[in-house]
Amino acid sequence: MSTPAKENESRRVDFLGCPMDLLTSETFLDEAKSAIENKSESRVVQFVNANKVAKISEDKEFGDLMWRADYVLTDGLPMMPLARMLHIDVPERIDGIGLMGKLLQLANENSFSVYLLGAKQEVLEACVEKIGKDFPGVKIVGYRNGYFKREEAASIAADIAELRPDMLFLGMGSPTKEELADEFKDSCGATIIQGVGGSFDVMAGLVKRAPNWVQQIGFEWFYRVMQEPRRMFWRYATTISRCLAVFSRAFCSRHFTPVKR
């Protein structure tokens, strides 16, 4: 059976060394619904943003991991103008927490099952309670906090496989969530596997997401820095500068390389 990554080669492009799938959230949700209803093989959802571009520029193995994903969606509003300057037309920004909400709504409407892995136990329990209130049609078949050793991952995947959830959300940071999604694809039994980062904290009400107008002008990252300056400032400063360096090389190579005669 072919995977979405193979089926959709025509919509996958190379963006600064990272794969990028040019599709809308509506198309993705239609395909996710069909995959779940047809009990298809697991499909991993990853996201491209400044952090991923920076990491791939220094880590070939991580780049290979990203190219193995079935979907790589465009997160981070600043990626869109950079892509346009490289003549890549991104139809829509699809951010991680926004997609998680849309997938939960899909699960709510179709009684799909969900498993949550990650965050502290109290955060996770608050998130599960919130989902139960906001999406009563969702079947939460299990959840586990994110405090475990990597050597325990295989047994956790086996436990999840016994429950065979339609969706698995990984609430942990990068690169752990990307690596686990890639590792779990052939062993956890979930149809849709998405890393959602700190979305459990947001859903539990512990971290406030930026207002819509801040998201729309591309400054959600700055809002996060203001909330957690010590943890987030250097992370964003280093990854954004590395991403811009990679973009500058690609832009100059495309537009200013002399034509050989």
NUFI-948636 format. One record per residue: x, y, z of N, C-alpha, C, O in turn; residue in three letters. Coordinates in steps of 0.1 Angstrom, whole numbers, plus 5000, padded with zeros to 4 digits. Layout:
<recs>
XYZXYZXYZXYZala;...
</recs>
This chain:
<recs>
500849885000500050005000500950125000501850145008met;500650224991501450344991501050435002499950435007ser;502050525006501750615017501450755011501650774999thr;500850835019500450975014501651045009501551124999pro;502851025015504051095010504351054996504851144988ala;504050934992504250884978503150934969503350984958lys;501950924974500750954966500751104963500251144952glu;501351194972501151334970502451404967502751524970asn;503351334959504651394956504451524948505251614948glu;503351534940503051644932502851774940503051884935ser;502451754953502151874961503251894972503151984980arg;504251814972505351824981506551894975506951864964arg;507051994982508152074976509252074987509052044998val;510452114982511552134991511652274995511952364986asp;511452305008511552435013512752445022512752405033phe;513852505017515052525025515552395031516052395042leu;515452285023515952155027514852075035515151955038gly;513752135038512652065046511552045036511152125028cys;510851925038509651905029508551995034508452035045pro;507752025024506552115027505452065018505552065005met;504252025024503151985016502152095014501652155024asp;501852125001501052244998499552194998499052154987leu;498952205009497452165010496852245021497452305029leu;495452245020494652315030494352225041494452105040thr;493952285052493452205064492252125060492052015065ser;491352175051490152105047490551975040489951875042glu;491551985031491951865023492551765033492251645032thr;493451815042494051725052492951655060493051535062phe;491951725065490951665074490151565066489751455071leu;489851595053489151495045489951365044489351255045asp;491251385041492051265040492251185053492251065053glu;492351265064492451195077491151115080491251005085ala;490051175078488751105080488650975072488250875077lys;489050985059489050875051489950765055489650645055ser;491150805060492150705065491650635077491850515078ala;491050705086490550645098489350555095489350445100ile;488450595087487350515083487750385076487150275077glu;488850395068489350275060490350195068490950105063asn;490550245080491550175089492950165082493550055081lys;493350275076494650275069495850265078495650275091ser;496950245073498250245081498450385087497850485083glu;499350385097499550505104500150615095500950595086ser;499750745098500150855090500750965100500051005109arg;501950995098502651095107502551235101502751255090val;502151325110501951465107503151545114503251545126val;503951615106504951695111504751845106503851865098gln;505551935111505352075107506652135104507652105110phe;506652225094507852305091507752445096506752515094val;508752485103508852625109510252665109511152585105asn;510552775115511952825116512852725123514052705120ala;512352665134513052575142513452455134514552405135asn;512552405126512852285118513852315107514752235105lys;513752425100514652465090516052475096517052435090val;516152545108517452555114518052425118519252395116ala;517252335123517752205128518152115116519252045116lys;517352115105517752035094519052085087519752005082ile;519252215088520552265082521752205089522852215084ser;521552155101522752105109522651955112523651895117glu;521551895109521251755113520651675102519451685100asp;521451605094520951535083519951425087518951405080lys;520151355098519251245102517851305106516851245103glu;517851425112516551485114515851525101514651505100phe;516651565092516051595078515451475072514351485066gly;516151365073515651235067514351195074513351155068asp;514251215088513051195095511851275090510751225088leu;512151405087511051485083510651445069509451455066met;511551405060511151365047510351225047509651195037trp;510451155058509751025059508251055063507450965061arg;507951165068506651195073505651195062505951225050ala;504451155065503351155055502751285052502351315041asp;502851375062502351515060503351605067503751585078tyr;503751715060504551815066503851945063503851995051val;503252005073502352125071503152255075504052245083leu;502652365070503352485072502852555085501752605085thr;503652555095503452625108504252755108505352755102asp;503852855115504652975116504353065105504853045093gly;503653175107503253265097504453325089504353345077leu;505553345095506753405087507253315076507853355067pro;506953185077507353095066506653125053507253095043met;505453175054504753205041505353305032505453285020met;505753425038506353525029507753475024508153505013pro;508453395032509753345028509553245016510253245007leu;508553165018508253075007507853144994508253104983ala;507053244995506653324983507853384976507853384964arg;508753434984509953484978510853384970511653414962met;510553254973511253144966510253084956510452974951leu;509153154953508153114943507452984947507052904939his;507152974960506352864965505052924971505153004980ile;503952884966502652934970502052844980501452744977asp;502152884993501552805004500052845005499752965008val;499152755004497752785004497152825018496252895018pro;497852775028497252805042498352775052499052675051glu;498352855063499152825075498352725083497152745086arg;498952615087498252515095499152495108500152415107ile;498752555119499552545131499152425139498052365137asp;500052375147499852255155498652255164497852165164gly;498552355173497452355182496052375175495052325179ile;496152455164494852475156494452345149493252315149gly;495452265144495052145138494552045148493651965145leu;495152045160494751955170493251985173492451885175met;492852105174491452145177490552095166489452045168gly;491052105153490152065142490051915142489051855138lys;491151845145491051695146490151655157489451555156leu;490151725168489251685179487851705175486951635179leu;487551815168486251835163485851725153484651685153gln;486751685145486451575136486151445144485251375140leu;486951425154486651305162485351315170484651225172ala;485051445174483751465181482551435172481551375176asn;482651475159481551455150481451305145480351265141glu;482451235146482451095141482750985151482950865148asn;482751025164483050935175484350855173484450735176ser;485350935169486750875167487350865181487050935190phe;488350775182489050755195490450835195491050845185ser;490850875207492050955209492850905220492350855231val;494150915219495150885230496051005231496451055221tyr;496251045244497151165246498351115254498251045264leu;499551155249500851125255501651245257501951315247leu;502051275269502951395272502451485283501451465289gly;503351585286503051685297503151615311503251495312ala;502951705321502851655335501551595337500551625330lys;501451505347500251435350499051525353497951505347gln;499251635361498151725364497751805352496551835351glu;498651835343498351915331497551825322496551865316val;497951695321497351605312495951575316494951565308leu;495751555329494351535335493451645332492251635329glu;493951775334493151895331492851895316491751945313ala;493751865308493551865293492451755290491551785282cys;492551635295491551535293490151585297489151555290val;490051645309488851695314488251805304487051805302glu;489151895299488651995290488151935277487151985272lys;488851835272488351775260487051705262486151715253ile;486851645273485551575276484451675277483351645273gly;484651795281483651905282483351965268482251975264lys;484451995261484352065248483951975237483352015227asp;484451845238484251755227483651625232484351525232phe;482451625236481851505243481751385234481651275239pro;481851405221481751285212483051215210483151105204gly;484151275216485451205214485651095224485251105236val;486150985220486450865228487850875232488750835225lys;488150915245489550915250489750775255489350735266ile;490550695248490750555251491950545261492150435267val;492750645263493850635272494750765272494650845263gly;495550775282496450885283497650855292497450775301tyr;498750915290499950895299500751015299500951085288arg;501351055310502251165311503551145303503851035299asn;504251255300505451245292506751215299507851235294gly;506651185312507851155320508251015320507750935329tyr;508950975310509450835309510750835302511150935295phe;511550725303512850715297512650665283511650595279lys;513550705274513350665260513350515258512750465248arg;514050445266513950295265512650235268512350115265glu;511750315274510350275277509450295265508250255266glu;509950365255509050405244508350285237507250295234ala;509150185235508650065228507450005235506449965229ala;507649995249506549935256505250025257504149975257ser;505550155257504450245257503650235243502450235243ile;504450225232503850205219503050085219501950075213ala;503549975225502749845225501449865233500449805229ala;501549935244500349965252499250035244498050005244asp;499750135236498850215228498250135217497050145213ile;499050045211498649955200497449865204496649835196ala;497449825217496349745222495049815222493949755220glu;495149955223493950035223493550075209492350115207leu;494450075200494250115186493450245184492350245179arg;493950355190493250485188493350535174494250505166pro;492250605170492250665157493250785156493850805145asp;493550855167494450965167495350955180494850915190met;496550985178497550995189498151135189498751175179leu;498051205200498651335201499851325211499751275222phe;500951385207502151385214502451525220502951605212leu;502251545233502351675238503751695245503851685257gly;504751705237506151725242506851815232506451845221met;508051855236508851945228509651885217509651765216gly;510251965209511051925198512451905203512951975212ser;513251805198512851715187512151585191511951495183pro;511851575205511351445210510051405203509851295199thr;509151505201507851465195507951415181507351325176lys;508851485173509151435159509751295159509351215151glu;510751275168511351145168510451035172510450925167glu;509651065182508650955187507550935177507250815175leu;507151035170506151015159506650925149506050835144ala;507950945145508550865135508750725140508550625132asp;509150705152509350575158508050495160508050375158glu;507050565164505750505167504950465155504050385156phe;505350515143504450495131504150345129503050305126lys;505150265130505050115127504650035139504649915138asp;504450095150504250015162503050055171502649965179ser;502550175170501550215180500050195176499150205184cys;499850165163498450135159497550245156496450225152gly;497950375159497150495156497150525142498150515135ala;496050575136495950615122496650745120497450765111thr;496350845128496850985127497751005139497350995151ile;499051035137499951075148500451215146501051245136ile;500151295156500551435155501251485168500751455179gln;502451545166503051615177502451745179502251825170gly;502051775191501351905194502151995204501552095208val;503351965207504152055215503452085229503151995236gly;503352215231502852255244501352275244500752345252gly;500652215234499152235233498352185244497352245248ser;498852085251498152035263498152145274497152165281phe;499252215275499252325285498252435282497652495291asp;498152465269497252565264495752525266494952595272val;495552395263494152345264493752335279492652355282met;494752305287494452295302494352435308493952435320ala;494652535301494452675306495652725314495552825320gly;496852655313498052695320498852795313499552885319leu;498752785299499452885291498452945282497652875276val;498453085281497553155273498053175259499153215257lys;497253135249497653155235497453305231496653375236arg;498253345221498153485216496853515211496153425205ala;496353635212495053675206495153655191496253645185pro;493953635184493953615170494653715162495353685152asn;494553845166495153955158496653935159497353975149trp;497253895170498653875171499053755162500153765156val;498353645162498653535153498653575139499453535131gln;497653655135497453695121498653785116498853785104gln;499253865124500353945120501753875121502753935119ile;501653745126502853665126503753685139504953655138gly;503153745149503953765161503553685173503753715185phe;503053565170502753475181503953425189503953405201glu;505053415181506353375188506753485198507253455209trp;506553615195506953725204506053715217506453745228phe;504753685215503853665226504353555235504253575248tyr;504853445230505353345238506653385245506853345257arg;507453465239508653515245508253595257508953585268val;507253675256506853765267506353685279506453725290met;505753565276505253485287506353405294506253395306gln;507353365286508453285292509753335286510353265278glu;510153455290511353515284512653435286513453425277pro;512853385298514053315300514253185292515353165287arg;513153115290513252995283513153015268513752935260arg;512353115263512053125249512953215241513053205229met;513553315248514253425241515353365232515353385220phe;516253295239517453245231517053135221517653125210trp;516053065224515552955215515153025202515552985191arg;514253125203513753195191514853275184514953275172tyr;515753335192516853415186517753335178518153375167ala;518153215183519053135175518453065164518953065153thr;517153015165516552945154516153035143516253005131thr;515653155146515253245136516453295128516353315116ile;517553325135518753365128519353265119519753295108ser;519353135123519753025115518853005103519352985092arg;517553015105516652995094516853105084516753085072cys;516953235088517153345079518453325071518553365060leu;519553275078520753245071520653145060521153165049ala;519853035063519552935053518752995041519052975029val;517753075045516953145035517753235026517553235014phe;518653315032519453415025520353345014520453395003ser;520853225018521753155009520853104997521253104986arg;519653055000518852994990518353104981518253094968ala;517953224986517453334979518553384969518253414958phe;519753404975520853454966521253364956521553404944cys;521253234959521553134949520553124938520953104926ser;519253154941518253144931518253274922517953264910arg;518453384928518353514921519653574916519553664907his;520753534922521953614918523053524913524153574911phe;522853394912523853304906524053334891523053334884thr;525253364887525553394873525153274864525453164867pro;524553304852524253204843525453164835526153254829val;525753034834526852984827526552994812525552954807lys;527553044804527353044790528252944783528252934770arg;
</recs>
